[in-house]
Amino acid sequence: MIGGLAFITACGGDDPVEPTAAEKALEELAGTSSFTWALATGTAVTLDSDDRTDEWQNFELTFTISKSYNTTNSSEESVWPSAGTWDFVGIDGAGLGVLIRSDQQQINIDNISTSNLTLSFDKVLASAHQNERVASIEGNWVFKFVKK
């Protein structure tokens, strides 16, 4: 009888395995397949704190669980290329961290929730390519999204 009780107790269901912070962040970014993020209302795009939202009208970003991304209506390919891959560089316990795109641009995840996403990064181009147009895209970019 005691052996049967021990067997029944030992056969109790396994404790559920908690997902890692990276797994949680991946699910928040891409769900079970992919999520598309649209620009939030109001000031959604800034460059060095200057509102650049008007230049990024209808911009959308789609992340997939296979760690690829694509964009629609990117106003500047050197800031957000139309497609590529990405991976996590680091994730903290809250699910916030850093992504690296296939073009080697590191992207900070400043905020992530089931419906909101804020990404930021410093865009720096080689000094050999400096001109007025390049200078207009260098600096700290912030993009605020809502899940579409």
HUHUHU-V8421 format. One record per residue. PHI is phi in degrees with one decimal (999 if undefined). Layout:
phi=PHI
phi=PHI
This chain:
phi=999
phi=-64.8
phi=-62.0
phi=-64.4
phi=-65.1
phi=-62.6
phi=-65.0
phi=-64.7
phi=-65.2
phi=-68.9
phi=-86.8
phi=-56.7
phi=-55.4
phi=-67.8
phi=-64.1
phi=-63.5
phi=-84.2
phi=-73.2
phi=-67.5
phi=-72.0
phi=-60.3
phi=-66.0
phi=-65.2
phi=-64.5
phi=-64.6
phi=-61.6
phi=-65.0
phi=-68.6
phi=-75.8
phi=-126.9
phi=64.7
phi=-95.5
phi=-145.2
phi=-160.9
phi=-130.0
phi=-105.7
phi=-111.8
phi=-106.8
phi=-62.2
phi=-69.6
phi=-77.9
phi=80.8
phi=-77.4
phi=-106.7
phi=-133.4
phi=-130.0
phi=-124.6
phi=49.1
phi=71.7
phi=-88.8
phi=-65.5
phi=-120.1
phi=-57.2
phi=-57.8
phi=-76.0
phi=-117.6
phi=-51.7
phi=63.6
phi=-69.3
phi=-135.1
phi=-130.7
phi=-115.4
phi=-104.5
phi=-116.0
phi=-70.2
phi=-83.3
phi=64.0
phi=-118.4
phi=-143.9
phi=-144.8
phi=-124.6
phi=-126.7
phi=62.1
phi=-71.6
phi=-83.1
phi=-150.8
phi=-60.0
phi=-75.6
phi=-90.1
phi=-132.6
phi=-60.2
phi=-68.8
phi=-161.4
phi=171.1
phi=-118.5
phi=-152.1
phi=-153.4
phi=-79.8
phi=-91.4
phi=-163.8
phi=-139.2
phi=-93.4
phi=-61.6
phi=-85.8
phi=88.6
phi=-92.4
phi=-177.3
phi=-131.9
phi=-105.8
phi=-126.5
phi=-82.4
phi=-63.0
phi=-88.5
phi=73.4
phi=-77.8
phi=-85.8
phi=-122.2
phi=-84.7
phi=-91.9
phi=-84.9
phi=-153.3
phi=-147.8
phi=-148.1
phi=-65.9
phi=-131.1
phi=-130.4
phi=-146.0
phi=-123.6
phi=-119.8
phi=-142.5
phi=-163.3
phi=-96.7
phi=-97.3
phi=-128.9
phi=-111.2
phi=-57.4
phi=-62.3
phi=-65.7
phi=-104.8
phi=-70.0
phi=-157.3
phi=-61.6
phi=-65.8
phi=-63.0
phi=-61.4
phi=-79.6
phi=-117.3
phi=-80.2
phi=133.2
phi=-91.8
phi=-94.7
phi=-131.5
phi=-120.9
phi=-111.0
phi=-122.8
phi=-125.2
phi=-68.0
phi=-83.2
